[in-house]
Amino acid sequence: MNSDSIDPALRTEGDINFSASRQEWQESSVDASTRRTLDEDARWFMHQSLSTPCLNAITGCEGIFLIDSQGRRIMDFHGNSVHQVGYSHPSVIQAIQSQLQSLSFCPRRYTNAPAIQLAERLATLAPGALNKVLLAPGGTSAIGIAMKIVRYVTGRHKTISMWDSFHGASLDAISIGGESLFRDGLEPLLPGCLHVPWPSTIDDAEEVERIFEEEGDIGAVIAEPMRCTTLERPPHEYWHRVRDLCDSHGALLVFDEIPLALGRTGTMFCCEQLDIVPDILVIGKGLGGAVMPIAATIVREDLDVLQNRALGHYTHEKSPVAAAAALATLDVIENEQLLEQSRRLGIVALEQMDQIKRNNPLVTDVRGAGLALAIEVQSQYAERILYSCLSNGLSFKISSGNVLTLTPPLTITEEQLRTALSIVATALDECALS
Ligand SMILES: Cc1ncc(COP(=O)(O)O)c(C=O)c1O
C-alpha cells in the first residue's frame, strides 16, 4: 500500500471517499454480500462527500464496538461523537423502551414530564446563570436557535467565528462555520459572519479586538472552546480576553460544545475548565445516549425575553422519548463516574501516546483532554494508518488530513484503551518501516 497523494483541498473533516487506501481496503476486506449492500446504498441514496458511497455496512453496535456485516467487531473511536456512554447502554435502551410504552410523542401546545425534568437537569448542571433551555432535534438546529437569540437580544446580526470550525450543515450554520468543504459553491451565505483564524495564543485575541473595534456592532462570538476535530485548544487567557471583549462591547459569547460536552474532555462541560461562563451553551450529540437525536441550547436566564418570537419551531421539540434517553444518559454519566473515568483514562492514554511519539518519527504531536485524544502525523500517512487500524479492529476519524482523532466511549476499560493505542502504534511502525 502506498501513501496517498490527495489534493490538500479535500483534506478536511473526515474520510475521503475515493482515496487509494480506501479502495484497496474495500477490495481486500469487504465480501460480496457486503458489496451488494454498499451498491444498494449507492443506488438509492444521493451521493455526497463524507457519506455515500459508504465504506462498509454494520449490523450491530454495543458498548465500544460496531459489528460489521461480516461479523467483525470494530472498536469505535469515532462514533460521530455520540457515544459517551457507549452503544446500546442497557439503561438508555430500557429508558427509551419504557417511555415508548407510556408517552411516545408530545405535540405542540402540550408538555411532558421527561422534557421538563431534562430542562431542569441541564439548567442545574450548566454553570452560572445558564438556566433556561430550548430542546431541538439536532445540533445544527440548536446552533440556529442560538444565532436567532443573538440577533433578537442584541439587535445585531454580525458574528465572529473561527475559520476551520464546524457548527452544523445548514446554511446559517455553515455561514459561521469555516471549512471550505461545507461552504464552497453555496455563496451568498449569511451577511456579517466574520471569521478569525483558529487561535493558538493569547495574542490571537488582538484580531478579535480589532474586528470588535472596527465593526462596532458585533452580536456574538460563536466558537467551540476547543476544536473537536483536531483537538486544538487556545490558552485559557485567550477565552478570558474574548469574554471581556464581548462584555465590553455588549456582545454575547456562544460556546458550541455539541461534541465535547458530557464528559468528553473530563468535565461535564468543556468550558468549566476555562473558568468562564458563556451566555449561551449549545450541546447535542451524546445527549441522546447514542440512540436519539436531541440537542439543547442552554441560555442565560435573563435572556428569556423573547416570548413572542419563534426561536426553534421544531416538530420534535419536546420529544419525551429523546428526553428519556437524555435523562438516562446523564444518570449513566453520574452513576458510572464517567467524568472521573474520562480524566483518569485520558492521562493513561496520553502517557502511552507520548511513548508512541518518542518511538515513531511520523508522529508530529500528541495531545488530548479527557478522552478527546489526537495523534498528529505526517499527512501522507494518515489514511494508510486508518485503513491498517480498521483491518485490526479500530475505527477513528482523520481530521484536517493529518490528525488521528480518537474519541472512544467513556465507558471503555483501560485494557481496551491500551489495546486500541497499540493497534495505532503498530500501524505507525509499519508505515515508518515501509
Ligand atoms: C462542533 C459541532 N457543532 C455542530 C454540529 C452539528 O450537529 P448535528 O450534526 O447534530 O446537527 C457538529 C456535528 O458534527 C459539531 O461537531
The ligand as a Gaussian input file, in Angstrom:
#p B3LYP/6-31G(d) Opt

LIG

0 1
 C      -18.872000      21.385000      16.781000
 C      -20.144000      20.938000      16.117000
 N      -21.184000      21.767000      16.071000
 C      -22.341000      21.422000      15.480000
 C      -22.510000      20.190000      14.901000
 C      -23.814000      19.819000      14.235000
 O      -24.517000      18.882000      14.958000
 P      -25.631000      17.962000      14.252000
 O      -24.914000      17.092000      13.271000
 O      -26.262000      17.204000      15.380000
 O      -26.597000      18.861000      13.582000
 C      -21.444000      19.283000      14.917000
 C      -21.572000      17.970000      14.268000
 O      -20.619000      17.319000      13.921000
 C      -20.237000      19.670000      15.542000
 O      -19.187000      18.828000      15.588000

